[in-house]
């Protein structure tokens, strides 16, 4: 029996530290076997990128710049690290203000030409879900693309969700 006030020796993994745990997080999420150290590193990385995105300034027409708030930028940064993409439905209210609604789930339908794609997006709220079918022009998505140095840069374009492919209408 261990005495309850006895000091226990702390045991830490020696798997290479933070630098090794981040790639392990991406590998674990791909194989669906998350490791506790990988999850912590992933949260740290997504939090860092989230804060960097939130610190950015947005230039452009006032009604559009007002839609891309620091909270939206933060959400984009976190989603790019954790899931690899994010999709927004573009909504315009009667006063002409633009609002970006996060698509909790999305599917893409249409022929090979991306200009003719139609999205099925589900927007989740506290007491209900709204599912709509906007054209590709009413959708904005971000997905990192590889650069020459292994870093990711965000690109805005209509994209397919993971695991889905365009289907003929």
Helices and strands as residue ranges (DSSP letters): H 18-31, H 36-54, H 62-65, H 70-82, E 85-92, E 98-102, E 105-109, G 114-116, E 118-124, E 129-132, G 136-138, E 139-146, E 152-156
